[in-house]
């Protein structure tokens, strides 16, 4: 399991290599789809923190916090980790885990072809983990609107989105 910002950096690097620009919405949705595929294909989470059900779909809060300054404009910087004691920022390491790299290589390029709001639409369909979490919150407390990995895994099993 990895910090979501490490996976986001890998997504951005590969998109930039293809001369593509990604907004925060693109990165957030792609992270979610990669995480779902990884859960099914490798039996463990790709990202260590849970996704949250926000208005525009599943979100990794640390990635949002890192890139909120870009608004709806393309992201042009990689995420960095901040050391609050030393008050310095340093680069995250490149992703080297074979399973994680395999997931990204197998699925990323399919999602890069899908427009931002089409990705949002995919997450908002009835029966998706996002929609089920939002519906469930109408009758149960879900602090942080967390989308559980078991819900994501069961949805992605046998799924043919990309």
N, C-alpha and C positions, 0 to 999 in steps of 0.2 A: 504494500500500500504506500502511496506516495502523496506528498503535499500536492494539492491541486495546482499550485503555481508552477511546479516542475512540469506537469503534464501540459499546462497551458503554454509554457515556454516552448515545449516540443511541437505543439500544434502550430504556434506562431512561426517558428523557424521553418517548418515544412511548408506552410502557406507562403511565406515570403520567398522561399526557393522557387515556388510556382508563380511568382509575381502576383500573388493574391493579397488583398488587404482584408483583415477581419476586424469587425467591431466586437464589443463586449458580448452582445447577444449571440453572435456567431460562436465565439469561444465558449461561452457558457453551455450552449446547446450541444456543441461538438463534444465537450467534456462529458456531458451526461450520456450521450450515445456511446462514446468509447467506453465509459464506465459500465454501462449495461452489457455491452458485448463482452467485455473482460470478465464480468461476473459469470456469464454463461460459459465462456470458452476456457477459463482458467480456474473457476470455482472460488475466486477471491476478489475482493474489491481492487480496483485500479487506484482509486482515490480514498485516502483514509478518513476524510470527513464526509458527513452525510450531506446530500443535496437538500435544499430548502425549496418549498413550493411558493414562488413569487408570482406576481401578475403575469410576467412574460415567460413563465415556465421554470424548470429546475435551475437553481443557482448555487454556486459555491461561493459562500460569503467572502472568503479570503481573496478569491479572484475578483469579485466585485469591488472590494475595498482597494485592491491594487490598481484597478483600471477605471474606476468611476470618474476620474478626472478627464477621460477621453469622451465621456458622454456617448453619443451615437456616431462618433467619428472613428476612423480606423486606428487601431492600436499600433504604435510604432516603437515600443520599447518592451524589452523582456522584464518579467517580474524579478524582483530582488528580495532577498530576506534582510530584515532589519534587526540589528542587535541593539535592544533598548539600553543595555548597560554601556556599551562602547559608543552608542549612538552613531553607528556606521551601517551602511548597506553593502552587501556582497552578493555576487552572482550565485544563483543556484547551480548545482552541478548538472551536466547533461545527463539525460536518461540513458542508462546502459542495461537495465534489466531486460533480458530477452523476451519474457512473456509480455511485458508492457510495450516494448518496441514492436513486437509482432502484432499486437492488437491495433496499435496506431497505424502500422503499415497496411494492415488488412482492411481497415475501415475508414480511415481519415479522408482519403481522396474522394470517396463517394459522397461524404457530407460536405466537403468543400464546394461541390457543384450545386448545392441546394441553397437558394436565397435565404437570407436571415429570417424573414417572417414565415417562410414555408417551414423552416426548422421549428419555429414557435408553434405553428399549426400542428405539426407532428406530435409535439409534447402535450397539446391541449385536447387531442381527440378523446372522446368518451372511453373510459376503461384504462387510460394510461395511468401510470403511477402518480403523475402530477394531478390529474383530474380526480383520481380516487382519494388522494391525500386532501385535496381541497374539499371534496364532498364530505369526507369523514370528519373534517374539522368543524362542520356545521353542527355536529352532535357530540363530539368528543374534543377534549383539550389536547392540542398538539403544540407544545411550546416550540417556537422556531419553525413550525410547519415543516418538520423533517420528513423527508421521503425515505422510507426504510429500504435497505438494500435487498431484503427478501422480496419486497414488492417489485422492485426494479428487475431482479433476477427472474422472477416468475413471468413478468411481462415480456422480457427479451428472449425467453426460451422459445426457440422455433420461429422467432420474428424475422421477417424478410423486408426490413425497411430499406436497407442499403446493401 
